[in-house]
């Protein structure tokens, strides 16, 4: 029996390509997966593709405020782990007075994950013997910089700093990590 058997894993950005493959790995090890996304059709597509019956569920949310973060965590059994994959990678706007895209990217990549992780830490009774897990998706973009994606690069750098702080603050009941991948071929990156 695998370590994850029977445990619930919450995956944000659940309608995305990386989330689909992440869910497959956890499902294969006997975990239950709760996918969170703001696209109802995307969630339905991924859940259908996974074809795992009651082992996988979806929760429609943009995680935009405290109440929505709490609802995502508490709409079923409290997750053992969170994998925060939700994010946006869009080119910067040319209009210097318009910060709407910057705010949108920072919110999707950093703010929502920050709030979700803080609530999870407060409400989840992990122990030093069996610490729960929080994993964030960073990117090599924070080290290299994106030519037309300053906001995205900044967001992924913020995740690296946030994880370093959470690792210290949430220890020993939570293990917090980030993965900084390069370009992964998914629908979000096909334009690159």
MOMOMO-V272118 format. One record per backbone hydrogen bond with DSSP energy under -1.0 kcal/mol. CO is the residue of the C=O (numbers start at 1). NH is the residue of the N-H. If there is no record, write none. Layout:
# MOMOMO-V272118
CO;NH, CO;NH
This chain:
# MOMOMO-V272118
2;5, 4;7, 7;32, 8;80, 8;81, 9;34, 10;83, 11;36, 13;16, 16;20, 17;21, 18;22, 19;23, 20;24, 21;25, 22;26, 23;27, 24;28, 26;31, 27;30, 30;6, 32;9, 33;57, 34;11, 35;59, 36;13, 36;14, 37;61, 39;43, 40;44, 41;45, 42;46, 43;47, 44;48, 45;49, 46;50, 47;51, 52;55, 53;56, 55;33, 57;35, 59;37, 65;69, 66;70, 67;71, 68;72, 69;73, 70;74, 80;133, 81;10, 82;135, 83;12, 83;85, 84;137, 95;98, 99;103, 100;104, 101;105, 102;106, 103;107, 104;108, 105;109, 106;110, 106;111, 107;112, 110;114, 111;115, 112;116, 113;117, 114;118, 115;119, 116;120, 117;121, 118;122, 119;123, 120;124, 124;126, 130;127, 132;175, 133;82, 134;177, 135;84, 136;179, 139;142, 140;143, 140;144, 141;145, 148;92, 149;153, 150;154, 151;155, 152;156, 153;157, 154;158, 155;159, 156;160, 157;161, 158;162, 159;163, 160;164, 161;165, 162;166, 163;167, 164;168, 165;169, 166;170, 173;132, 175;134, 177;136, 179;138, 181;140, 186;189, 189;192
